[in-house]
């Protein structure tokens, strides 16, 4: 995954959230979540933080600066490999 839009969609799907549920969990309108995932818009920092918190990943992972992140339950995610 090379783009933020792909990473954002992957994180949401990996969390088991629909776009509507992600909107509820983050306080970000569903239309914005959709636009981020389609690469139409880029989120502000406050939206990135809300998304990372809701999806249980680091900002570095969400934005593609890292392919690894710890999970809230003490597990670990490496892209292409989930270890819980």
Secondary structure, 3 states (H helix, E strand, C coil): CCCHHHHHHHHHHHHCCCHHHHHHHHCCCHHHHHHHHHCCCCCCHHHHHHHHHHHCCCHHHHCCCCCEEECCCCCEEECCEEEC
